[in-house]
C-alpha cells in the first residue's frame, strides 16, 4: 500500500518528466528521434526510491506524453522510449547489485566510481539491445503497421549506426545528470538511496 508521501513523490517526478517532454532536440542521424530530458527525473526517482517508483513514474510519463504531446509517430516513439528506459534501469540495477566496488588486485579501478558503473552498464544493455529492437521491431514491423510505410532494406541497414549512436548517447548524458542530482538530494535531505 502506498502512503501519501510516496504518491506525492511519484506525482512530482511524473509531472516534471511530462513537462520536460516539451524540450526535444532532433537528431540528424536517427530520423524521428530526439535528444530529450524527460528521462532524467524518471532515472532520479528510480535511483532514489527504487524500481517500483521509477517504473510507476515512467508509466505515468508514457501516458502523459501520449496525451499531451502527440506526435505522428507517437504510438511508436513513446512506448519504445519506455522500453529503452527499462533497459537503462536494468543496467543501473545490475551495476548496483552485481559489480564489485573494488578491484580484486587492489589497484585503483575506474569501476570504483558509481556513476561510471551505472552509466557503463546502462549503455551496454541499452546500446546492445535497443538497436536490435529498432531494426527488427520498429523498422520492420511497427512503422509498416502503424504508419503504413514500407522502407527499403538498404535504407534500414544504413540507419543502423544511427540506432547504435542514439542508444549510447541517451544514457551517456541521462545517467550522470540523474546521478549527480540524486547524490545531492540524498546528501541534503539525508535520505537513503536505493542505488547509490
N, C-alpha and C positions, 0 to 999 in steps of 0.2 A: 504494500500500500504506500502510495506517495504522500508525503506531507506537503504543507503549504510552501515550505522553503524550497523543496525540490521542484514543485510546479512553477514557482516564481523564477527559479534559475533557468529551467528549461524554456519557459516563455521568453525570458530576457535574451538568452542566447539565440533562440529561434528568430526573434524579432530583429536582432542585429544582423543575423545571417541573411534573412529575407531582404532587409533594407540594402545590404551590400550587393544583392543581385543586380541592382541598378548600375553598378560600376563594372563595366566589362571592357576589356581591351582586346580587339580582334587579333587573332593570329593570322599571319600571312602564309604559314607553312602547313596549316591543317584547316581546310575550309569548314566553316560553320562552327568553329570553336572559339573560345575566348579565354584570355587570362582573366581570372576572376578572384575576388577576395571573400566571397561568401563562405568558402570552406574553412577560413581561418577561425571564426568563432565556434564553428562546429568542432574543429580539432581541439580548440581550447577547452570546450565543455567535456570532450572525451578524455583529454589528458587530466583535467582537474577532478572530474566527478565519475569517471568510469564509462564502461562500454554502454550500459543501458541509457544513461543520459545522453551520451554522444549520438547514439543511434536514433533516439527519440527526436533530438534536435535536428538531425539530418532528415528524418522523415517529415517533420514539420516544415523544414526549409524546402523540401521537394514539393510538398503540397502548396506552399506559399508561392514558390517560383512558378508553378504551372498556372496558378490562379491570377497572380498579379503581374507576371512578366511573360505573357505568352509569346512564343516565337513560332515561326512557321514550322520549324523542326523541333519544337519544344518537347513533343512527345518522345523524341529520340534523345535529345541532348540532356534534359534534366534527369531522367532515370539512369542514363549512363554515367552522369556525374556522380550520382548517388552510389552506383556500383564502384566507381573509382575511389570514392571516399571510403567505402567499406574495405577496399583493398589497402588503402593507406592505414586504416585502423588496424588491420591485421599486421602490417609491418610494425606499427608502434607497439602493439601488444607483444609480438614475438621479441622485439628488441628489448622491451622492458622485463620480460619474463625469462627468456632463454639465453640471452647473450651475457656472458660473464663480464663483470665490471672491471676485472683486471686481467692482464696478460699473465699466463702461467709462468713465463720465463722471468717475470719481474721487471721487464723493460717497460718504459712508458709507451703506451699504445694510444693511437688516435681513437680507438673504440672506447676508451675510458670516458670520453665526453658524451654525456647522454644525448645531447642534441644531434651529434654525428651518428650515434647508433640508431636513434629514432628515425632520422632523415634517411640514412643509408638503407635501412631495411624497408622503409615505406617506398623509396624509389625502386628498390629491387623488386618488390612484389607488384606495385602498380605498374612500373615500367616493363616488367616481364609478362604480365597477364593482360593488361588493357590493350596494348597494340594488337594482340591476337583477337580480343573481343571486338575491337574496332574493325579489323579486317574481315572477320568471319560474320559476326552478328550484325554490326551496323551497316557496313557497305555491301554485304551480300544478301542480307535479309531485310533489316528494318527500313532502309531507305527505299527499297523496292516495295515493301508492304505499306508503309505509312505515306510516303511521298509519291509513289508510283513512278519512280525514276530508276532506270537501269543504267549503271555505269559500266564502262568497258573494264575488262580485267587489267589492261595495261595502265589505265588511269589509277585504279585502286592500288596496284603494286607500286606505282610511282609515288603514292602518298604514304607508304609505309614508314619511311624515315620521319615524316611529319608526325605520324602516330606515336612513334617512339620518343621523339624530342618533346612533344607536348606532355606525355605521361611521365617524363623525367623532370621537366621543368616545374610542373604544378607542385609536387611535393617538395621540390628544392627550395621554393620560397614559402610555401604554406607551413610546413612543419617548423622551420626555425623561428618564424614570426610567432606562431602559436606557442612554441616552447618558451620563448622569451617572455611573452605576456603571462603565460601560466606560471612561470617561475616567479615573476614579480608579484602576482596575485597571491601565491602561496606564502611568500615572504611577508607581504604587508598585512594580509588577513589572518596569517598564522593558521592556515588550514593544511591538511594532509592531502597531497595529490595522489592519484591512483597510479600514474605512470612516470613521475619524475624521479 
